[in-house]
Amino acid sequence: MHATPVGATLDAEVGLLRVICSGTSYKARAIRRLGEAAVAVTQVDGRRWSTIEGRAVVSDDPARVHEAERRYAKRYKEPRVNPQRVVIEITVTKVLGNA
C-alpha cells in the first residue's frame, strides 16, 4: 500500500473522481503498469471522514486532462503548468463515510 496526498474532484453525476498529477509520478506509473488499479481516496475533516473506492486508469488525452484541470482550479486553485500532466480517472464503486 502506498499513500500519497492528492487533490481530488468528484463528478457525482457520472460517478468519476479525478486526480491530476505528473505522468512521471509513482502513482501514475504504478497504475499504468497495471493498466487499471483498485484505489481508495480518503478525506478527513476532524471527526468527519469519507472514502471513495474505485477502479483507476491514467489518461494523457488532452481533453480529459483539461477537464480535470478545470475542475481542480474550481475546487482548489489554478494548477501550475506541467506539460507532463495526466489525469487519474477513478470510476467510483463504493462510497463510505460519516459526514
Backbone hydrogen bonds, N-H to C=O, Kabsch-Sander energy under -0.5 kcal/mol:
donor,donor_aa,acceptor,acceptor_aa,energy
8,A,6,V,-0.6
9,T,18,R,-2.2
11,D,16,L,-3.2
12,A,10,L,-0.8
14,V,11,D,-0.9
15,G,11,D,-1.1
16,L,11,D,-1.9
17,L,90,I,-2.6
18,R,9,T,-3.0
19,V,88,I,-1.9
20,I,7,G,-0.6
21,C,86,V,-1.8
23,G,84,Q,-2.7
25,S,22,S,-1.8
29,R,25,S,-2.5
30,A,26,Y,-2.8
31,I,27,K,-2.1
32,R,28,A,-2.5
33,R,29,R,-2.3
34,L,30,A,-1.4
35,G,31,I,-1.8
37,A,56,A,-1.9
39,V,54,G,-2.6
41,V,52,I,-2.6
43,Q,50,S,-2.7
45,D,48,R,-3.3
48,R,45,D,-2.2
50,S,43,Q,-2.2
51,T,96,L,-2.3
52,I,41,V,-2.8
53,E,51,T,-0.5
53,E,94,K,-2.8
54,G,39,V,-2.2
55,R,91,T,-1.8
56,A,37,A,-3.4
56,A,54,G,-0.5
57,V,89,E,-1.9
59,S,87,V,-2.6
65,V,61,D,-2.7
66,H,62,P,-2.5
67,E,63,A,-2.1
68,A,64,R,-2.1
69,E,65,V,-2.5
70,R,66,H,-2.6
71,R,67,E,-2.2
72,Y,68,A,-2.3
73,A,69,E,-2.7
74,K,70,R,-1.8
75,R,71,R,-1.9
76,Y,72,Y,-3.4
85,R,82,N,-2.0
86,V,21,C,-3.0
87,V,59,S,-2.6
88,I,19,V,-3.4
89,E,57,V,-2.6
89,E,87,V,-0.7
90,I,17,L,-3.2
90,I,88,I,-0.6
91,T,55,R,-2.6
91,T,89,E,-0.6
92,V,15,G,-2.4
92,V,90,I,-0.7
93,T,53,E,-2.9
94,K,53,E,-1.6
96,L,51,T,-2.9
98,N,49,W,-2.1
